[in-house]
Amino acid sequence: MAGTLESNPANSPNWRKHRNGCPFYRERWFSDSDIEAGEPLYQVFCMKGTPPLTLEEQNRCLRSKTCCWRLAEKAEKKEAVKGKGGQRSNPD
């Protein structure tokens, strides 16, 4: 059940955006799940393929209102490497 997708999370009313969350983060709640049987309360989907893997990462997703925090970090690292490669050190 948790691993299947029957509708596109981007435009399905069953998948909801979190009010302050990443624009690509979607979640779907299961009101009739049996927790004692190990069924999930909710399912998470990331439209950029960078789903949260830990509770800490999920919290970051829920606080990244304008962009994917993981993609932003990746872009920052790329810019930092690019910036270091273009600078020459002074041998003084």
Backbone atoms as SQL, in Angstrom:
CREATE TABLE atoms (id INTEGER PRIMARY KEY, chain TEXT, resi INTEGER, resn TEXT, atom TEXT, x REAL, y REAL, z REAL);
INSERT INTO atoms VALUES
  (1, 'A', 1, 'MET', 'N', 0.815, -1.193, 0.000),
  (2, 'A', 1, 'MET', 'CA', 0.000, 0.000, 0.000),
  (3, 'A', 1, 'MET', 'C', 0.860, 1.258, 0.000),
  (4, 'A', 2, 'ALA', 'N', 1.891, 1.317, 0.826),
  (5, 'A', 2, 'ALA', 'CA', 2.689, 2.532, 0.930),
  (6, 'A', 2, 'ALA', 'C', 3.547, 2.767, -0.301),
  (7, 'A', 3, 'GLY', 'N', 3.853, 1.745, -1.056),
  (8, 'A', 3, 'GLY', 'CA', 4.739, 1.901, -2.188),
  (9, 'A', 3, 'GLY', 'C', 4.041, 2.098, -3.518),
  (10, 'A', 4, 'THR', 'N', 2.724, 2.229, -3.543),
  (11, 'A', 4, 'THR', 'CA', 2.014, 2.337, -4.804),
  (12, 'A', 4, 'THR', 'C', 1.465, 3.743, -5.016),
  (13, 'A', 5, 'LEU', 'N', 1.400, 4.147, -6.280),
  (14, 'A', 5, 'LEU', 'CA', 0.804, 5.428, -6.665),
  (15, 'A', 5, 'LEU', 'C', -0.291, 5.149, -7.673),
  (16, 'A', 6, 'GLU', 'N', -1.490, 5.561, -7.352),
  (17, 'A', 6, 'GLU', 'CA', -2.605, 5.355, -8.264),
  (18, 'A', 6, 'GLU', 'C', -3.009, 6.646, -8.970),
  (19, 'A', 7, 'SER', 'N', -2.498, 7.771, -8.505),
  (20, 'A', 7, 'SER', 'CA', -2.812, 9.060, -9.118),
  (21, 'A', 7, 'SER', 'C', -1.566, 9.939, -9.087),
  (22, 'A', 8, 'ASN', 'N', -1.531, 10.930, -9.943),
  (23, 'A', 8, 'ASN', 'CA', -0.398, 11.843, -10.009),
  (24, 'A', 8, 'ASN', 'C', -0.472, 12.807, -8.824),
  (25, 'A', 9, 'PRO', 'N', 0.509, 12.774, -7.924),
  (26, 'A', 9, 'PRO', 'CA', 0.472, 13.644, -6.749),
  (27, 'A', 9, 'PRO', 'C', 0.464, 15.137, -7.076),
  (28, 'A', 10, 'ALA', 'N', 0.937, 15.515, -8.254),
  (29, 'A', 10, 'ALA', 'CA', 0.977, 16.933, -8.618),
  (30, 'A', 10, 'ALA', 'C', -0.410, 17.528, -8.806),
  (31, 'A', 11, 'ASN', 'N', -1.365, 16.728, -9.251),
  (32, 'A', 11, 'ASN', 'CA', -2.686, 17.295, -9.517),
  (33, 'A', 11, 'ASN', 'C', -3.839, 16.445, -8.989),
  (34, 'A', 12, 'SER', 'N', -3.577, 15.652, -7.975),
  (35, 'A', 12, 'SER', 'CA', -4.625, 14.846, -7.359),
  (36, 'A', 12, 'SER', 'C', -5.084, 15.504, -6.060),
  (37, 'A', 13, 'PRO', 'N', -6.379, 15.565, -5.823),
  (38, 'A', 13, 'PRO', 'CA', -6.864, 16.162, -4.571),
  (39, 'A', 13, 'PRO', 'C', -6.542, 15.308, -3.339),
  (40, 'A', 14, 'ASN', 'N', -6.143, 14.066, -3.547),
  (41, 'A', 14, 'ASN', 'CA', -5.784, 13.202, -2.422),
  (42, 'A', 14, 'ASN', 'C', -4.391, 13.500, -1.877),
  (43, 'A', 15, 'TRP', 'N', -3.575, 14.147, -2.680),
  (44, 'A', 15, 'TRP', 'CA', -2.223, 14.536, -2.269),
  (45, 'A', 15, 'TRP', 'C', -2.245, 16.019, -1.976),
  (46, 'A', 16, 'ARG', 'N', -1.777, 16.398, -0.806),
  (47, 'A', 16, 'ARG', 'CA', -1.852, 17.804, -0.402),
  (48, 'A', 16, 'ARG', 'C', -0.465, 18.401, -0.202),
  (49, 'A', 17, 'LYS', 'N', -0.390, 19.693, -0.516),
  (50, 'A', 17, 'LYS', 'CA', 0.810, 20.465, -0.228),
  (51, 'A', 17, 'LYS', 'C', 0.760, 20.869, 1.240),
  (52, 'A', 18, 'HIS', 'N', 1.903, 20.938, 1.845),
  (53, 'A', 18, 'HIS', 'CA', 1.986, 21.442, 3.213),
  (54, 'A', 18, 'HIS', 'C', 2.054, 22.967, 3.134),
  (55, 'A', 19, 'ARG', 'N', 1.327, 23.644, 3.982),
  (56, 'A', 19, 'ARG', 'CA', 1.197, 25.105, 3.905),
  (57, 'A', 19, 'ARG', 'C', 2.537, 25.830, 3.867),
  (58, 'A', 20, 'ASN', 'N', 3.475, 25.443, 4.686),
  (59, 'A', 20, 'ASN', 'CA', 4.781, 26.100, 4.725),
  (60, 'A', 20, 'ASN', 'C', 5.885, 25.238, 4.130),
  (61, 'A', 21, 'GLY', 'N', 5.498, 24.146, 3.497),
  (62, 'A', 21, 'GLY', 'CA', 6.473, 23.195, 2.994),
  (63, 'A', 21, 'GLY', 'C', 6.966, 23.501, 1.587),
  (64, 'A', 22, 'CYS', 'N', 7.897, 22.700, 1.173),
  (65, 'A', 22, 'CYS', 'CA', 8.486, 22.773, -0.158),
  (66, 'A', 22, 'CYS', 'C', 7.379, 22.682, -1.216),
  (67, 'A', 23, 'PRO', 'N', 7.479, 23.457, -2.297),
  (68, 'A', 23, 'PRO', 'CA', 6.451, 23.401, -3.332),
  (69, 'A', 23, 'PRO', 'C', 6.360, 22.048, -4.044),
  (70, 'A', 24, 'PHE', 'N', 7.369, 21.195, -3.880),
  (71, 'A', 24, 'PHE', 'CA', 7.384, 19.892, -4.534),
  (72, 'A', 24, 'PHE', 'C', 7.004, 18.746, -3.596),
  (73, 'A', 25, 'TYR', 'N', 6.794, 19.061, -2.337),
  (74, 'A', 25, 'TYR', 'CA', 6.468, 18.069, -1.308),
  (75, 'A', 25, 'TYR', 'C', 4.962, 17.833, -1.284),
  (76, 'A', 26, 'ARG', 'N', 4.565, 16.558, -1.301),
  (77, 'A', 26, 'ARG', 'CA', 3.147, 16.199, -1.209),
  (78, 'A', 26, 'ARG', 'C', 2.992, 15.113, -0.159),
  (79, 'A', 27, 'GLU', 'N', 1.854, 15.135, 0.528),
  (80, 'A', 27, 'GLU', 'CA', 1.570, 14.083, 1.483),
  (81, 'A', 27, 'GLU', 'C', 0.124, 13.655, 1.357),
  (82, 'A', 28, 'ARG', 'N', -0.093, 12.393, 1.677),
  (83, 'A', 28, 'ARG', 'CA', -1.430, 11.799, 1.602),
  (84, 'A', 28, 'ARG', 'C', -1.651, 11.031, 2.901),
  (85, 'A', 29, 'TRP', 'N', -2.748, 11.342, 3.575),
  (86, 'A', 29, 'TRP', 'CA', -3.062, 10.733, 4.867),
  (87, 'A', 29, 'TRP', 'C', -4.038, 9.581, 4.694),
  (88, 'A', 30, 'PHE', 'N', -3.872, 8.543, 5.516),
  (89, 'A', 30, 'PHE', 'CA', -4.746, 7.382, 5.512),
  (90, 'A', 30, 'PHE', 'C', -5.523, 7.359, 6.823),
  (91, 'A', 31, 'SER', 'N', -6.749, 7.820, 6.790),
  (92, 'A', 31, 'SER', 'CA', -7.544, 7.913, 8.016),
  (93, 'A', 31, 'SER', 'C', -7.968, 6.544, 8.552),
  (94, 'A', 32, 'ASP', 'N', -8.014, 5.557, 7.690),
  (95, 'A', 32, 'ASP', 'CA', -8.457, 4.237, 8.135),
  (96, 'A', 32, 'ASP', 'C', -7.308, 3.237, 8.296),
  (97, 'A', 33, 'SER', 'N', -6.089, 3.736, 8.459),
  (98, 'A', 33, 'SER', 'CA', -4.951, 2.819, 8.594),
  (99, 'A', 33, 'SER', 'C', -4.954, 2.147, 9.963),
  (100, 'A', 34, 'ASP', 'N', -4.417, 0.939, 9.984),
  (101, 'A', 34, 'ASP', 'CA', -4.317, 0.160, 11.216),
  (102, 'A', 34, 'ASP', 'C', -2.861, 0.203, 11.668),
  (103, 'A', 35, 'ILE', 'N', -2.574, 1.081, 12.606),
  (104, 'A', 35, 'ILE', 'CA', -1.201, 1.266, 13.060),
  (105, 'A', 35, 'ILE', 'C', -0.647, 0.004, 13.693),
  (106, 'A', 36, 'GLU', 'N', -1.468, -0.703, 14.438),
  (107, 'A', 36, 'GLU', 'CA', -1.016, -1.939, 15.092),
  (108, 'A', 36, 'GLU', 'C', -0.622, -3.007, 14.075),
  (109, 'A', 37, 'ALA', 'N', -1.209, -2.956, 12.890),
  (110, 'A', 37, 'ALA', 'CA', -0.857, -3.908, 11.828),
  (111, 'A', 37, 'ALA', 'C', 0.334, -3.414, 11.011),
  (112, 'A', 38, 'GLY', 'N', 0.866, -2.228, 11.365),
  (113, 'A', 38, 'GLY', 'CA', 2.030, -1.691, 10.669),
  (114, 'A', 38, 'GLY', 'C', 1.697, -0.843, 9.455),
  (115, 'A', 39, 'GLU', 'N', 0.428, -0.484, 9.272),
  (116, 'A', 39, 'GLU', 'CA', 0.052, 0.358, 8.137),
  (117, 'A', 39, 'GLU', 'C', 0.430, 1.810, 8.428),
  (118, 'A', 40, 'PRO', 'N', 0.860, 2.547, 7.412),
  (119, 'A', 40, 'PRO', 'CA', 1.305, 3.922, 7.628),
  (120, 'A', 40, 'PRO', 'C', 0.141, 4.892, 7.867),
  (121, 'A', 41, 'LEU', 'N', 0.427, 5.968, 8.594),
  (122, 'A', 41, 'LEU', 'CA', -0.551, 7.041, 8.783),
  (123, 'A', 41, 'LEU', 'C', -0.632, 7.929, 7.548),
  (124, 'A', 42, 'TYR', 'N', 0.521, 8.109, 6.907),
  (125, 'A', 42, 'TYR', 'CA', 0.565, 8.960, 5.726),
  (126, 'A', 42, 'TYR', 'C', 1.686, 8.522, 4.800),
  (127, 'A', 43, 'GLN', 'N', 1.631, 9.048, 3.593),
  (128, 'A', 43, 'GLN', 'CA', 2.631, 8.750, 2.570),
  (129, 'A', 43, 'GLN', 'C', 3.165, 10.074, 2.044),
  (130, 'A', 44, 'VAL', 'N', 4.456, 10.124, 1.776),
  (131, 'A', 44, 'VAL', 'CA', 5.117, 11.336, 1.293),
  (132, 'A', 44, 'VAL', 'C', 5.588, 11.105, -0.142),
  (133, 'A', 45, 'PHE', 'N', 5.458, 12.140, -0.968),
  (134, 'A', 45, 'PHE', 'CA', 5.942, 12.073, -2.351),
  (135, 'A', 45, 'PHE', 'C', 6.671, 13.371, -2.661),
  (136, 'A', 46, 'CYS', 'N', 7.806, 13.274, -3.332),
  (137, 'A', 46, 'CYS', 'CA', 8.564, 14.447, -3.752),
  (138, 'A', 46, 'CYS', 'C', 8.584, 14.484, -5.271),
  (139, 'A', 47, 'MET', 'N', 8.108, 15.566, -5.850),
  (140, 'A', 47, 'MET', 'CA', 8.035, 15.674, -7.307),
  (141, 'A', 47, 'MET', 'C', 9.389, 15.960, -7.951),
  (142, 'A', 48, 'LYS', 'N', 10.432, 16.170, -7.144),
  (143, 'A', 48, 'LYS', 'CA', 11.781, 16.376, -7.674),
  (144, 'A', 48, 'LYS', 'C', 12.678, 15.168, -7.435),
  (145, 'A', 49, 'GLY', 'N', 12.122, 14.111, -6.874),
  (146, 'A', 49, 'GLY', 'CA', 12.904, 12.899, -6.647),
  (147, 'A', 49, 'GLY', 'C', 13.891, 13.012, -5.498),
  (148, 'A', 50, 'THR', 'N', 13.634, 13.923, -4.564),
  (149, 'A', 50, 'THR', 'CA', 14.513, 14.093, -3.413),
  (150, 'A', 50, 'THR', 'C', 13.700, 13.952, -2.124),
  (151, 'A', 51, 'PRO', 'N', 13.060, 12.815, -1.923),
  (152, 'A', 51, 'PRO', 'CA', 12.195, 12.659, -0.749),
  (153, 'A', 51, 'PRO', 'C', 12.997, 12.658, 0.555),
  (154, 'A', 52, 'PRO', 'N', 12.365, 13.068, 1.644),
  (155, 'A', 52, 'PRO', 'CA', 13.046, 13.019, 2.938),
  (156, 'A', 52, 'PRO', 'C', 13.265, 11.570, 3.360),
  (157, 'A', 53, 'LEU', 'N', 14.451, 11.306, 3.890),
  (158, 'A', 53, 'LEU', 'CA', 14.783, 9.947, 4.321),
  (159, 'A', 53, 'LEU', 'C', 14.766, 9.815, 5.837),
  (160, 'A', 54, 'THR', 'N', 14.817, 10.939, 6.539),
  (161, 'A', 54, 'THR', 'CA', 14.798, 10.938, 7.996),
  (162, 'A', 54, 'THR', 'C', 13.790, 11.976, 8.476),
  (163, 'A', 55, 'LEU', 'N', 13.486, 11.937, 9.756),
  (164, 'A', 55, 'LEU', 'CA', 12.579, 12.921, 10.337),
  (165, 'A', 55, 'LEU', 'C', 13.176, 14.329, 10.235),
  (166, 'A', 56, 'GLU', 'N', 14.482, 14.447, 10.423),
  (167, 'A', 56, 'GLU', 'CA', 15.160, 15.745, 10.302),
  (168, 'A', 56, 'GLU', 'C', 15.007, 16.303, 8.881),
  (169, 'A', 57, 'GLU', 'N', 15.209, 15.454, 7.879),
  (170, 'A', 57, 'GLU', 'CA', 15.047, 15.900, 6.495),
  (171, 'A', 57, 'GLU', 'C', 13.604, 16.283, 6.210),
  (172, 'A', 58, 'GLN', 'N', 12.654, 15.531, 6.742),
  (173, 'A', 58, 'GLN', 'CA', 11.252, 15.863, 6.533),
  (174, 'A', 58, 'GLN', 'C', 10.932, 17.226, 7.155),
  (175, 'A', 59, 'ASN', 'N', 11.482, 17.505, 8.322),
  (176, 'A', 59, 'ASN', 'CA', 11.274, 18.809, 8.944),
  (177, 'A', 59, 'ASN', 'C', 11.838, 19.930, 8.078),
  (178, 'A', 60, 'ARG', 'N', 12.962, 19.680, 7.431),
  (179, 'A', 60, 'ARG', 'CA', 13.520, 20.689, 6.520),
  (180, 'A', 60, 'ARG', 'C', 12.610, 20.887, 5.307),
  (181, 'A', 61, 'CYS', 'N', 12.016, 19.802, 4.813),
  (182, 'A', 61, 'CYS', 'CA', 11.065, 19.907, 3.703),
  (183, 'A', 61, 'CYS', 'C', 9.866, 20.762, 4.111),
  (184, 'A', 62, 'LEU', 'N', 9.427, 20.597, 5.341),
  (185, 'A', 62, 'LEU', 'CA', 8.252, 21.321, 5.817),
  (186, 'A', 62, 'LEU', 'C', 8.546, 22.787, 6.137),
  (187, 'A', 63, 'ARG', 'N', 9.823, 23.176, 6.124),
  (188, 'A', 63, 'ARG', 'CA', 10.192, 24.574, 6.375),
  (189, 'A', 63, 'ARG', 'C', 10.796, 25.249, 5.145),
  (190, 'A', 64, 'SER', 'N', 10.772, 24.611, 4.004),
  (191, 'A', 64, 'SER', 'CA', 11.363, 25.160, 2.775),
  (192, 'A', 64, 'SER', 'C', 10.250, 25.616, 1.846),
  (193, 'A', 65, 'LYS', 'N', 9.663, 26.748, 2.152),
  (194, 'A', 65, 'LYS', 'CA', 8.460, 27.182, 1.456),
  (195, 'A', 65, 'LYS', 'C', 8.670, 27.538, -0.018),
  (196, 'A', 66, 'THR', 'N', 9.849, 28.002, -0.392),
  (197, 'A', 66, 'THR', 'CA', 10.041, 28.484, -1.761),
  (198, 'A', 66, 'THR', 'C', 10.795, 27.541, -2.686),
  (199, 'A', 67, 'CYS', 'N', 11.569, 26.604, -2.118),
  (200, 'A', 67, 'CYS', 'CA', 12.346, 25.708, -2.978),
  (201, 'A', 67, 'CYS', 'C', 12.710, 24.440, -2.231),
  (202, 'A', 68, 'CYS', 'N', 13.224, 23.483, -2.954),
  (203, 'A', 68, 'CYS', 'CA', 13.712, 22.239, -2.362),
  (204, 'A', 68, 'CYS', 'C', 15.042, 22.526, -1.664),
  (205, 'A', 69, 'TRP', 'N', 15.113, 22.286, -0.375),
  (206, 'A', 69, 'TRP', 'CA', 16.337, 22.571, 0.376),
  (207, 'A', 69, 'TRP', 'C', 17.510, 21.747, -0.130),
  (208, 'A', 70, 'ARG', 'N', 17.239, 20.514, -0.556),
  (209, 'A', 70, 'ARG', 'CA', 18.315, 19.638, -1.016),
  (210, 'A', 70, 'ARG', 'C', 18.900, 20.143, -2.345),
  (211, 'A', 71, 'LEU', 'N', 18.030, 20.566, -3.258),
  (212, 'A', 71, 'LEU', 'CA', 18.505, 21.105, -4.534),
  (213, 'A', 71, 'LEU', 'C', 19.208, 22.439, -4.339),
  (214, 'A', 72, 'ALA', 'N', 18.734, 23.255, -3.381),
  (215, 'A', 72, 'ALA', 'CA', 19.383, 24.534, -3.086),
  (216, 'A', 72, 'ALA', 'C', 20.792, 24.309, -2.539),
  (217, 'A', 73, 'GLU', 'N', 20.958, 23.338, -1.635),
  (218, 'A', 73, 'GLU', 'CA', 22.284, 23.014, -1.101),
  (219, 'A', 73, 'GLU', 'C', 23.212, 22.530, -2.204),
  (220, 'A', 74, 'LYS', 'N', 22.683, 21.713, -3.089),
  (221, 'A', 74, 'LYS', 'CA', 23.488, 21.193, -4.197),
  (222, 'A', 74, 'LYS', 'C', 23.962, 22.332, -5.096),
  (223, 'A', 75, 'ALA', 'N', 23.082, 23.283, -5.385),
  (224, 'A', 75, 'ALA', 'CA', 23.448, 24.435, -6.226),
  (225, 'A', 75, 'ALA', 'C', 24.483, 25.310, -5.525),
  (226, 'A', 76, 'GLU', 'N', 24.340, 25.501, -4.214),
  (227, 'A', 76, 'GLU', 'CA', 25.300, 26.305, -3.453),
  (228, 'A', 76, 'GLU', 'C', 26.679, 25.661, -3.477),
  (229, 'A', 77, 'LYS', 'N', 26.735, 24.345, -3.303),
  (230, 'A', 77, 'LYS', 'CA', 28.020, 23.642, -3.330),
  (231, 'A', 77, 'LYS', 'C', 28.668, 23.750, -4.702),
  (232, 'A', 78, 'LYS', 'N', 27.846, 23.637, -5.736),
  (233, 'A', 78, 'LYS', 'CA', 28.356, 23.735, -7.106),
  (234, 'A', 78, 'LYS', 'C', 28.937, 25.126, -7.355),
  (235, 'A', 79, 'GLU', 'N', 28.244, 26.156, -6.887),
  (236, 'A', 79, 'GLU', 'CA', 28.737, 27.531, -7.038),
  (237, 'A', 79, 'GLU', 'C', 30.019, 27.742, -6.242),
  (238, 'A', 80, 'ALA', 'N', 30.102, 27.161, -5.051),
  (239, 'A', 80, 'ALA', 'CA', 31.301, 27.302, -4.227),
  (240, 'A', 80, 'ALA', 'C', 32.510, 26.658, -4.914),
  (241, 'A', 81, 'VAL', 'N', 32.318, 25.483, -5.472),
  (242, 'A', 81, 'VAL', 'CA', 33.401, 24.804, -6.181),
  (243, 'A', 81, 'VAL', 'C', 33.794, 25.591, -7.422),
  (244, 'A', 82, 'LYS', 'N', 32.808, 26.107, -8.120),
  (245, 'A', 82, 'LYS', 'CA', 33.064, 26.902, -9.320),
  (246, 'A', 82, 'LYS', 'C', 33.833, 28.165, -8.963),
  (247, 'A', 83, 'GLY', 'N', 33.465, 28.789, -7.866),
  (248, 'A', 83, 'GLY', 'CA', 34.146, 30.013, -7.422),
  (249, 'A', 83, 'GLY', 'C', 35.577, 29.758, -7.001),
  (250, 'A', 84, 'LYS', 'N', 35.845, 28.641, -6.332),
  (251, 'A', 84, 'LYS', 'CA', 37.206, 28.309, -5.909),
  (252, 'A', 84, 'LYS', 'C', 38.095, 27.982, -7.095),
  (253, 'A', 85, 'GLY', 'N', 37.528, 27.366, -8.107),
  (254, 'A', 85, 'GLY', 'CA', 38.313, 26.991, -9.279),
  (255, 'A', 85, 'GLY', 'C', 38.770, 28.183, -10.106),
  (256, 'A', 86, 'GLY', 'N', 38.038, 29.257, -10.041),
  (257, 'A', 86, 'GLY', 'CA', 38.354, 30.448, -10.831),
  (258, 'A', 86, 'GLY', 'C', 39.313, 31.389, -10.129),
  (259, 'A', 87, 'GLN', 'N', 39.601, 31.190, -8.837),
  (260, 'A', 87, 'GLN', 'CA', 40.476, 32.078, -8.089),
  (261, 'A', 87, 'GLN', 'C', 41.879, 31.493, -8.016),
  (262, 'A', 88, 'ARG', 'N', 42.850, 32.377, -8.097),
  (263, 'A', 88, 'ARG', 'CA', 44.234, 31.949, -7.937),
  (264, 'A', 88, 'ARG', 'C', 44.763, 32.485, -6.615),
  (265, 'A', 89, 'SER', 'N', 45.528, 31.695, -5.934),
  (266, 'A', 89, 'SER', 'CA', 46.086, 32.155, -4.669),
  (267, 'A', 89, 'SER', 'C', 47.371, 32.924, -4.922),
  (268, 'A', 90, 'ASN', 'N', 47.614, 33.889, -4.077),
  (269, 'A', 90, 'ASN', 'CA', 48.815, 34.714, -4.185),
  (270, 'A', 90, 'ASN', 'C', 49.914, 34.049, -3.378),
  (271, 'A', 91, 'PRO', 'N', 51.061, 33.713, -3.976),
  (272, 'A', 91, 'PRO', 'CA', 52.109, 32.956, -3.265),
  (273, 'A', 91, 'PRO', 'C', 52.947, 33.824, -2.314),
  (274, 'A', 92, 'ASP', 'N', 52.506, 34.985, -1.864),
  (275, 'A', 92, 'ASP', 'CA', 53.283, 35.849, -0.960),
  (276, 'A', 92, 'ASP', 'C', 53.552, 35.200, 0.334);
